[in-house]
Structures are given as structure tokens and as C-alpha cells.
Amino acid sequence: MTALTLHCVKQPSQPCLFALLLVVASCSVAQSDPPEVQANRWRERGAIIDLHMHLWMRKTALDRAVAVMDASGLGVGVNLSGGTVTRKAEGQPSAFERNVEFADRLHPGRFVHYMNIAWPASDGGWEWDEELRSQIDAGYAQGAAGLKISKRVGLYLRGPDGKAIPVDSPKLDAMWRRCGELGMPVSIHVADPKAFWDPYDSSNERWTELKDHKSWWFGDAKKYPPRNEILAARNRVIARHAKTTFVCVHFANNPEDIDAVDRWLDRYPNMMVDLAARVPEIGRHDPDKLRRFFIKHQDRILFATDFMSVGKFILGSGGDADRPTVEDANVFYAKHWRFLETRDRDFAHMTPIQGEWTIDGIGLPADVLQKIYFDNARKLLGPKLPPPTFRAAYRADDFELRADHDAWRRASRIPLARQSRSGKAAKFRLTHADVLWSKNWFYVRFTCPYSKLTTFGGDVDGERIGLWDKDVVEAFIGTDTKHPRRYKEFELAPDGEHLDLTLDLPKKDFKWNSEFEVKVEVGDGVWHGMMRIPMRALSDSTPKIGDRWRINFYRCDRANRLFLATSPTLTGTFHRPWRFALLELAGED
């Protein structure tokens, strides 16, 4: 099979020269890999999002959490214990603001935070509508990704009569309504496992857990409402506030009855469920029936674990004396992968204190796993998710551009997997960019599967403004992190046409000449676009290990209506530097 190779070096004072030659290349369309293989790739690049974590804002706690995330392939953890947003005095940050600042300083880009409500000590004299609406507005302004409501509502929060305030109390309507108006999702925990209302004795199948946590037993009808009454009240809230998205945590707090959860999801389009700490329970159901449930509701299920790093690890649940290790936490996540990705039978679940039974895997298809592992979370949280962080490997020796050069084996791979405007995952085969850096050059190799190439198809004297109106790959690179509006743009089309410019938004300088080199190799079904960019064109200072740049890679594939990005801008333009990914210059592997 032959492939067309185009090579162009932009010279400072002469027009582009194209050398045309034929090279032998072998390009075949890869068959679909098994779901576990694709999931491993997602874990390798840290694509998976855990939508339900609880974290202490202590250095040790966060460091240990990130160690687990790195080992298990998690890119982002959603901390549902972000803190309250009320400021005690003017000029003082809220607990939420302090927590976000602390986490971002230690581990930028790894966590997203939900706000929590500062409830009144007593009901008397509290202006519920005004107070709750004010707190939601403050949380939104402070950057909260959503609101977490704990089981305090419906169980512990009391009115003047000493009775629990119902989940569907009109006192709370302003809170639910305002979240919908601002587009803030609500992760809501009401009630608890069915067994927590059963007799408090050794006949209870969750006796080991309840013995250690007596406050979790709600079987005293004089103190606590019936479980089904609490769940019904929550569902009335969901029905009443159709413009608010409710993530009903812990498998809608009814993992014992998946038929009921199925009916609820059918009835309430604004309802989603997360898996946090309930895989041991749902894994007891008939695996074929459960698999059908997951496939049917694949757009409404979110990967979540209830992982806690709070002085010690708590893995879904645990006893007071338990002290899980980092390795235990890695096994905890690995059992989630096994449940979701394989059809294994009768294996021990990830939270033994919940019960001494086994579970069965449901072996979901890759496209369903992708939604549950990260697509649904990205759709839910949108711009609240931090841009991804990547590393560029160092190479001491410079090399000529060639797609099959051995140097690329050590390159860092960066995906272009999502539509830039919507953030939705691309259905076509994965486009990616491989990056390396040396003292003199920054190297990029784009690998672009295609069904049809769309180019201008003609020579041009100099650069073509508007190259982006046809098929093209683009690299946006900003080395001045203090001035994110300043960056360089490099474009390359499959026919070898290319363009470079420097930007200081809103200004764009198309006359700027970086003297970057490009090469294109077009094969059967895949084309490679390569760039070698002089470091002197990117920064006035010598690059060094540890430097952080803002970068984004894009691809326009007109035939498939794909406008892909490494970090989607979530608007109709690629020029949103605050949505760019971070790239760290790393040492040699």
C-alpha cells in the first residue's frame, strides 16, 4: 500500500517549497478492541471521573487520594464535601473558598467541589426562602460545581415541633428552584439501605456495619420516618422541579429494588443515579437483568464510589478500627472495573463490611462504559470540570520529522476525543497527538483517521488565511501562563498547507513567522501531520523541566462533521484560553 508524503519547511524569506515523494506505508483500520482494553486506555490517560468523593483539606489526605487516583486511572475526583459558602466577615473567604484554594494549590486540575448548606441550629426565625437562595447564589459565584444534600434532610433536620422536616417541605423549594435556574446539579442523599430500618440485632444482614455505626439505624419509628416515605418525598421534589437535575446518589438510595429505580428513571427525565457504595448491593441482582438496566439507562448513570480520604481511607464504608492502605484502595477501584467490564461470576465485592455475599460482573459494551465512566459527568458538569493536565517527555537528541521514527515511541500521547463546542465524545476513531520536547524544538505528531479528506487542493503563494475552513490540525501553545491571552497558533492541512500566527487576544498577527517545520504523510484511512516548532519561537526563556504551558490541540474533519479538541472550549470558537489544557515539560522517561 502506498502513502503520499508531503514535506514543507517554512523559510524566513522565501515561499514554501513542497517535495513530493512516495513512501511505502502500511495502514489498516483497527478492529474494535474489547471493552476492557479500551477502558485501560482511558485509565492510562486519566479520563475517568469519580463523581462521589469526600475529602479532608489536609495535605496528607489529598496526597494519598491523588496517589490512589493516579494508580487507578482517575483523572478527576468530585468532592461532595466542598464546604459551606457563607462568609463570616466581609473580606474573609468562606470554608468552600478556602478548601478550593487549598486543593488547587496542592493538586491543580484534580478535583471539582460541590457546596454544602449551612443549616440553621433551629427553625425559629430563619427566613428559609431568602437564606437558601442566598447561599445557592453565593456558591454559584464562588465556583461550586453543584450542591450536595445529605441525609440530614428527611432524617436529622428538625422543625420547631421536633419532627424531621420532610424532603418535600415547601421551606426547601427556593433552594431546588434556584439550582435549576443556575444550572447547578444537586447530588441528593435521602434515606439509607433498607436494612437500616430492619431490627437492630444479629438477624440484620448489615449487622456488622450497624454494630459499628449505631447512629445509622433508623428503625425507631418514634424518631424517624419510614424509608419509603422519605424516598417518595424526594421523588415529589424531582417531579415538582423539572428544570433541576437531581443526581440521586447510592443508586437512588434504593439498590435493593432496581425495578423501582427503573420506573423512576422512566418517569423523571431530570433524575440521574450514581453508583456510590452500592455496587455490593446491585451486584447481587440477576446480572443479565442488571446489564439490560445499565444499557437502557446508559445516559443517566454516573460512575461514583463514595471514596473518602479523611485522615484515613473509607472505601464505600468501613469500621472504626479499619485502616485501609493505598493498595487496598487500588483493589477497591479494581473491583469496580471488574464488575462493570467483565462477566465474571461469584467474586468478592469491594466493601466487605456491607455483607458477606458475592457479586457478578455485567460486562458492559465500551460505548456504555464511556458514558458511565466520564461522558455523562462531562455533560453534567461542563465548564466546571478542570481542563486536563498532560506531560511532554524530554528527548536529548533532535530528529527529523517522520511518522515511523523511533523517537515517537517515547512521546506522550494526548487525545483529541471530544467535540470542542459540546464536549461530546466523537464516534469516529480516536485522533491523538504525540508530543516531545528538546532544548531546541517542540515536536507534535497528529494521527488522524479519516474517511474522506477535504482540502483547498491548490498551491498558494504564502500562507492561506482561512485554512481552518477545510480539514486541518491545530496546535495552540501559550508559554506565558501569567498572560493566558497570549499564545501561538500553528495549523497544518493534509495537503501540506500550513499557517502560523501569534495572538494577544483580541489581536492576531498573521505576519509572524515562527520558522516551524512541518511534514504530512497520508496513508489509507490515516494521515499524520507533524510539526517541529523552534523553542525560541515559543518563549524568550530557555525551557526547563517542570515548566507548565497552556495548550490545546484541535482537528477539523469536515467529512465527519468533527471539530475535535483536547480540552473542549464549550463554545463556537477555539479561542478560549481559560479552557486550554495544561502541559508540563517532563524529564526523560
C-alpha positions in Angstrom: 0.0 0.0 0.0 1.4 3.4 -0.9 1.1 6.6 1.1 1.6 10.2 -0.1 4.2 12.2 1.9 4.4 16.0 1.7 7.2 17.8 3.4 7.4 21.6 3.9 9.8 23.8 5.8 8.7 27.5 6.2 11.8 29.6 5.4 12.0 33.1 6.8 12.4 34.9 3.4 11.2 32.5 0.7 7.9 30.8 -0.3 7.0 27.3 0.8 8.6 24.5 -1.2 6.9 21.1 -1.4 8.9 18.0 -2.1 6.7 15.2 -3.3 7.7 11.6 -2.8 6.2 8.2 -2.5 6.9 6.0 0.5 5.7 2.6 1.4 3.4 2.5 4.4 1.0 0.0 5.9 -2.2 1.4 7.3 -5.1 -0.7 8.3 -8.3 0.1 10.1 -8.1 -1.3 13.6 -10.8 -3.6 14.7 -12.8 -2.6 17.8 -10.9 -3.6 20.9 -12.6 -5.4 23.8 -14.2 -3.1 26.4 -11.5 -3.9 29.0 -8.7 -2.8 26.6 -10.5 0.5 25.7 -11.1 1.1 29.4 -7.5 0.5 30.2 -6.6 3.2 27.7 -9.0 5.6 29.4 -7.3 4.8 32.7 -3.8 5.3 31.2 -4.7 8.8 30.2 -6.7 9.6 33.4 -10.1 10.0 31.7 -12.3 8.5 34.4 -14.3 10.8 36.7 -15.4 9.7 40.2 -18.5 11.8 40.9 -18.7 11.0 44.6 -15.8 11.5 46.9 -15.4 13.1 50.3 -12.0 14.7 51.1 -10.4 16.4 54.1 -8.5 19.5 53.1 -5.2 18.3 54.7 -2.1 17.8 52.7 -1.6 14.2 53.7 -5.3 13.3 52.9 -5.1 14.9 49.4 -1.7 13.5 48.6 -2.9 10.0 49.4 -6.1 10.5 47.4 -4.1 11.6 44.4 -1.8 8.6 44.7 -4.8 6.3 44.5 -6.3 8.2 41.6 -3.0 8.0 39.7 -2.6 4.3 40.3 -6.3 3.6 39.4 -6.6 5.8 36.4 -8.8 8.5 37.7 -8.3 12.0 36.3 -10.8 14.0 38.3 -12.5 13.4 41.7 -15.7 15.3 42.6 -15.5 16.3 46.2 -19.1 16.5 47.6 -17.8 17.9 50.9 -16.6 21.2 49.5 -17.9 23.2 52.5 -20.3 26.0 53.2 -20.2 29.2 51.2 -21.2 31.7 53.9 -18.5 34.3 54.8 -18.3 35.1 58.4 -17.0 38.6 57.8 -16.5 40.8 54.8 -13.2 40.1 53.1 -12.8 36.7 54.7 -13.1 33.6 52.4 -15.8 31.0 53.0 -15.0 27.5 54.0 -15.7 26.5 50.4 -13.3 29.1 49.0 -10.5 28.1 51.4 -11.0 24.4 50.5 -10.9 25.0 46.8 -7.8 27.2 47.0 -6.0 24.6 49.1 -6.8 21.7 46.8 -6.0 23.7 43.7 -2.7 24.8 45.1 -1.6 21.3 46.0 -3.1 19.4 43.1 -4.3 21.7 40.4 -6.9 20.2 38.0 -7.6 17.1 40.0 -10.7 18.0 42.0 -14.1 19.6 41.5 -16.1 20.7 44.5 -19.7 20.8 45.4 -21.1 23.3 48.0 -22.9 22.4 51.2 -25.7 24.2 53.0 -25.2 25.9 56.4 -28.4 24.8 58.1 -30.0 26.7 61.0 -29.4 25.5 64.5 -33.1 25.7 65.0 -36.1 26.5 62.7 -37.2 29.6 64.6 -36.8 32.9 62.9 -35.0 31.5 59.8 -36.1 33.0 56.5 -35.9 29.8 54.5 -36.5 31.1 51.0 -34.1 34.1 51.4 -31.4 32.2 53.2 -31.3 29.2 50.9 -31.5 31.2 47.7 -28.7 33.5 49.0 -26.5 30.5 49.8 -27.0 29.0 46.3 -26.2 32.3 44.7 -23.0 32.6 46.8 -22.0 29.0 45.9 -22.5 29.7 42.2 -20.5 32.9 42.4 -17.7 31.0 44.2 -17.5 28.4 41.5 -19.3 25.4 43.1 -19.9 22.7 40.5 -23.1 21.6 42.3 -25.0 21.2 45.6 -24.7 18.2 47.8 -27.7 17.4 50.1 -27.0 14.9 52.8 -29.4 12.5 54.5 -29.7 15.1 57.2 -32.7 16.3 55.2 -35.5 13.9 55.9 -33.8 12.3 59.0 -32.0 14.8 61.2 -33.1 18.3 60.3 -35.9 19.2 62.6 -38.7 21.7 62.8 -39.9 23.5 66.0 -42.1 20.5 66.7 -39.1 18.2 66.9 -40.2 16.3 63.9 -38.0 15.7 60.8 -38.5 18.3 58.1 -39.7 16.4 55.1 -37.6 16.4 51.9 -40.5 17.9 50.0 -41.2 20.6 52.5 -42.1 23.9 50.8 -39.4 25.5 53.0 -36.8 24.0 50.6 -38.5 24.8 47.3 -36.5 28.0 46.8 -33.2 26.0 47.0 -34.2 23.4 44.5 -35.7 26.0 42.1 -32.6 28.3 42.3 -30.3 25.4 41.4 -32.3 24.7 38.3 -32.2 28.4 37.3 -28.4 28.4 37.6 -27.8 25.0 36.0 -26.3 23.6 39.2 -26.9 19.8 39.6 -28.0 18.5 43.0 -26.4 15.3 44.3 -29.1 14.3 46.8 -28.8 11.6 49.5 -32.0 10.7 51.3 -32.8 7.7 53.4 -30.3 4.8 53.5 -30.1 1.0 52.9 -33.3 -0.9 53.6 -31.6 -2.9 56.3 -31.0 0.2 58.3 -34.8 0.1 59.1 -34.8 -3.6 60.0 -34.4 -4.9 63.5 -31.2 -3.8 65.3 -29.9 -7.3 66.1 -27.8 -10.2 64.6 -30.7 -11.1 62.3 -30.0 -7.9 60.3 -27.8 -8.7 57.2 -25.9 -5.5 57.7 -25.3 -6.2 61.4 -21.5 -5.9 61.2 -21.8 -2.4 59.8 -24.6 -1.3 62.1 -22.8 -2.5 65.2 -20.0 -0.2 64.4 -22.3 2.7 63.4 -25.3 2.6 65.7 -26.3 6.1 64.6 -27.1 4.7 61.1 -30.0 2.6 62.5 -33.4 4.3 61.8 -35.8 1.6 62.9 -37.2 3.7 65.8 -40.5 4.9 64.3 -40.8 7.4 67.1 -37.7 9.2 65.8 -37.5 8.6 62.1 -40.0 8.5 59.2 -40.4 5.3 57.2 -37.8 4.8 54.5 -40.3 4.6 51.6 -42.0 7.8 52.8 -38.6 9.6 52.5 -38.0 8.2 49.0 -41.5 9.2 47.9 -41.0 12.7 49.2 -37.7 13.0 47.2 -39.5 11.9 44.1 -42.2 14.5 44.6 -39.4 17.2 44.7 -37.9 15.8 41.5 -41.3 16.0 39.8 -42.0 19.5 41.1 -38.7 20.9 39.9 -38.4 19.5 36.4 -35.8 22.1 35.4 -33.4 21.0 38.1 -31.1 18.0 37.6 -31.0 15.6 40.6 -28.3 13.0 40.9 -29.8 10.5 43.3 -26.7 9.1 44.9 -26.2 5.5 46.1 -28.3 4.1 43.1 -31.2 6.4 44.1 -30.9 5.0 47.6 -32.8 2.0 46.5 -30.4 -0.5 45.1 -32.4 -3.3 46.7 -35.2 -2.7 44.1 -33.9 -2.0 40.6 -37.4 -2.3 39.2 -38.5 0.7 41.2 -35.4 2.7 40.1 -36.1 1.7 36.5 -39.7 3.1 36.8 -38.3 6.3 38.4 -35.9 7.0 35.6 -38.6 6.4 33.1 -40.9 8.8 34.9 -38.5 11.6 35.8 -36.2 12.8 32.9 -34.3 15.2 35.3 -33.2 12.3 37.5 -29.8 10.6 37.3 -28.3 8.0 39.6 -24.7 7.4 40.8 -23.2 4.0 41.8 -21.5 5.2 45.0 -21.1 2.5 47.6 -23.9 0.4 46.2 -22.1 -2.0 43.7 -22.1 -4.6 46.5 -25.9 -4.4 46.6 -26.8 -4.1 42.9 -24.2 -6.8 42.1 -26.4 -9.3 43.9 -29.2 -8.9 41.2 -29.5 -11.1 38.2 -26.6 -9.9 36.1 -28.4 -10.2 32.7 -31.3 -8.1 34.0 -29.0 -5.6 35.6 -27.0 -5.3 32.4 -30.1 -4.6 30.5 -30.9 -1.9 33.0 -27.5 -0.2 32.5 -27.8 -0.3 28.8 -31.3 1.1 28.8 -30.3 4.0 31.2 -26.7 4.5 30.0 -27.2 8.2 29.7 -28.4 8.6 33.3 -25.8 6.5 35.3 -22.7 8.1 36.7 -19.5 6.3 38.0 -19.0 7.1 41.6 -17.6 5.2 44.6 -18.0 7.2 47.9 -14.2 7.1 48.3 -13.1 9.0 51.3 -9.7 10.3 52.3 -10.5 11.9 55.7 -7.5 11.1 58.0 -7.9 7.5 56.8 -9.4 5.9 53.8 -13.0 4.8 53.8 -13.8 2.6 50.9 -17.5 2.8 50.4 -18.0 2.0 54.1 -15.8 0.7 56.9 -15.4 0.1 60.6 -14.0 2.5 63.0 -10.9 0.3 63.5 -10.3 -0.2 59.8 -7.1 1.4 58.3 -7.1 0.6 54.6 -3.9 1.1 52.7 -3.2 2.7 49.3 -3.1 -0.8 47.9 -6.5 -1.6 49.5 -7.9 1.5 47.8 -6.5 0.4 44.4 -8.1 -3.0 44.9 -11.4 -1.2 45.7 -11.3 0.5 42.4 -10.1 -2.6 40.5 -13.2 -4.4 41.7 -15.4 -1.7 40.2 -13.7 -2.2 36.9 -14.2 -6.0 37.2 -17.9 -5.5 37.9 -18.6 -3.1 35.1 -16.2 -4.6 32.4 -16.3 -8.4 32.8 -18.9 -11.1 33.0 -17.0 -12.8 35.9 -19.2 -14.6 38.4 -19.3 -15.0 42.2 -16.4 -12.8 43.2 -15.9 -10.9 46.5 -17.2 -7.3 46.4 -15.2 -4.2 47.3 -16.8 -3.3 50.7 -16.8 -6.5 52.9 -18.4 -4.7 55.9 -21.6 -4.4 53.9 -22.2 -8.1 53.8 -20.6 -11.5 53.1 -22.1 -12.2 49.7 -20.5 -12.3 46.3 -21.4 -10.3 43.1 -21.5 -10.9 39.4 -20.0 -8.7 36.6 -22.2 -7.2 34.0 -19.6 -6.8 31.2 -20.9 -3.6 29.6 -20.1 -2.5 26.0 -17.4 0.0 25.5 -19.7 2.8 24.4 -21.8 2.3 27.5 -18.8 2.3 29.8 -17.6 5.5 28.2 -20.8 7.3 29.1 -20.8 6.0 32.7 -17.1 6.5 33.3 -16.8 10.1 32.1 -19.1 11.3 29.3 -22.2 11.7 31.5 -20.2 13.5 34.1 -18.7 15.9 31.5 -22.2 16.6 30.2 -23.5 17.2 33.7 -20.6 19.4 34.9 -19.5 21.0 31.6 -17.2 24.0 32.2 -16.9 23.3 35.9 -14.6 20.4 35.2 -10.9 21.5 35.2 -9.0 21.3 32.0 -6.8 18.2 31.7 -3.1 18.1 32.5 -0.6 16.3 30.4 3.2 15.8 30.4 5.6 16.1 27.5 8.6 13.7 27.6 12.1 15.1 27.0 14.4 14.0 24.2 18.0 15.0 24.3 18.7 14.3 20.6 16.8 16.1 17.9 15.4 14.2 15.0 13.9 14.7 11.5 10.1 14.5 11.1 8.9 11.1 10.0 5.8 9.3 11.2 7.5 6.0 11.9 10.6 7.4 13.7 11.5 5.5 16.8 11.5 8.8 18.8 7.7 8.8 18.9 7.7 5.6 21.0 8.7 7.7 24.0 6.3 10.5 23.3 3.4 11.5 25.5 0.0 10.8 23.9 -2.7 13.4 24.1 -6.2 12.6 22.9 -8.5 14.7 20.7 -11.6 12.8 21.6 -14.4 15.4 22.1 -16.3 17.9 20.1 -15.0 21.3 21.1 -18.4 23.0 21.2 -20.4 20.4 23.1 -17.8 18.3 24.8 -19.5 15.1 23.4 -17.3 12.2 22.7 -16.5 11.6 19.0 -17.9 8.4 17.5 -15.2 8.2 14.8 -11.8 6.5 15.6 -9.6 8.3 18.0 -7.5 11.2 16.9 -4.4 11.9 19.0 -1.3 14.0 19.2 2.1 12.7 20.4 4.4 15.3 21.9 8.1 15.6 22.8 10.4 18.4 23.6 14.1 19.1 23.4 16.2 22.1 24.2 15.7 23.4 20.7 12.4 22.1 19.5 8.8 21.2 20.4 7.6 18.2 18.4 4.0 17.2 17.6 2.7 14.3 15.6 -1.1 14.2 14.9 -2.6 10.8 14.0 -5.9 11.4 12.2 -8.1 8.5 11.0 -10.3 9.7 8.0 -13.0 8.6 5.6 -12.5 11.5 3.2 -10.1 14.3 3.0 -11.3 17.9 2.3 -8.6 20.4 1.3 -8.3 23.5 -0.8 -6.4 21.4 -3.3 -4.2 24.1 -4.9 -0.9 25.8 -4.4 -0.9 29.2 -2.7 1.7 31.9 -2.7 2.5 32.1 1.0 0.0 31.2 3.8 -3.7 30.7 3.3 -5.8 32.7 5.8 -8.9 30.5 6.5 -7.1 27.2 6.4 -9.4 26.1 9.1 -12.4 26.1 6.7 -11.2 22.7 5.4 -9.5 19.7 7.1 -6.8 20.8 9.4 -5.0 20.1 12.7 -4.1 22.9 15.0 -1.8 23.5 18.0 -2.4 26.4 20.3 0.5 26.9 22.7 0.9 29.5 25.4 4.1 29.6 27.5 3.3 32.8 29.3 0.9 31.5 32.0 0.6 34.9 33.6 -1.0 36.2 30.4 -3.2 33.4 29.1 -4.5 35.6 26.2 -1.0 35.5 24.7 -0.3 32.3 22.7 0.9 30.9 19.4 -1.2 29.1 16.8 0.0 26.5 14.3 -2.1 24.9 11.6 -1.4 22.1 9.2 -3.7 20.6 6.4 -3.4 17.1 4.9 -2.1 18.6 1.6 0.8 20.3 3.5 -0.6 23.8 3.6 0.2 25.4 6.9 -0.1 28.6 8.9 1.3 30.2 12.0 0.4 33.3 13.9 0.8 34.9 17.3 -2.1 36.2 19.4 -2.6 38.6 22.2 -6.4 38.5 22.2 -8.2 40.1 20.6 -5.2 40.9 18.4 -3.9 38.4 15.9 -0.6 38.7 13.9 -0.7 36.6 10.7 2.7 38.1 9.5 4.6 36.5 12.4 7.0 33.8 11.2 8.0 31.0 13.7 10.1 29.2 11.1 8.4 26.0 12.1 8.8 22.8 10.1 6.0 20.5 9.0 5.6 17.2 7.3 2.5 15.2 6.2 2.1 11.5 5.5 -1.2 10.4 4.0 -2.0 6.7 4.1 -5.0 4.6 3.6 -7.5 5.7 6.2 -5.0 7.6 8.4 -3.0 10.8 7.9 -0.1 12.0 10.0 0.6 15.7 10.4 3.9 16.6 12.1 5.3 19.8 13.4 8.7 20.8 14.7 8.5 24.2 16.4 11.6 26.2 17.4 11.6 26.8 21.2 12.8 30.3 20.5 9.5 31.0 18.8 7.5 29.8 21.8 9.3 31.6 24.6 12.1 34.1 25.3 13.4 31.9 28.1 15.1 28.6 27.9 12.6 25.7 28.6 13.3 23.6 31.6 11.8 20.5 33.3 8.8 21.5 35.3 7.7 24.4 33.1 3.9 24.5 32.6 2.3 25.7 29.4 -1.3 26.2 28.4 -2.0 24.2 25.2 -4.9 22.9 23.2 -4.9 20.7 20.1 -7.8 20.7 17.6 -8.8 18.9 14.5 -11.4 19.8 11.8 -12.7 16.8 9.9 -15.3 18.2 7.5 -16.5 14.9 6.1 -17.5 13.6 9.5 -18.5 17.0 10.9 -15.9 16.6 13.7 -14.3 19.6 15.4 -12.3 17.9 18.0 -10.4 19.3 20.9 -8.1 18.0 23.6 -9.9 20.3 26.1 -13.3 21.4 24.7 -13.9 25.1 24.8 -17.7 24.5 25.0 -18.4 27.5 22.7 -18.3 28.0 19.0 -14.7 29.3 19.0 -11.4 27.6 19.7 -10.1 30.8 21.2 -11.0 30.3 24.8 -7.5 30.1 26.6 -9.0 29.6 30.0 -10.3 26.2 28.7 -6.9 25.1 27.4 -5.2 22.1 28.9 -2.0 22.2 30.9 1.2 20.7 29.6 4.1 20.1 32.0 7.6 19.6 30.5 8.8 16.4 32.0 12.2 14.7 32.0 13.3 11.6 30.2 11.2 8.5 31.0 
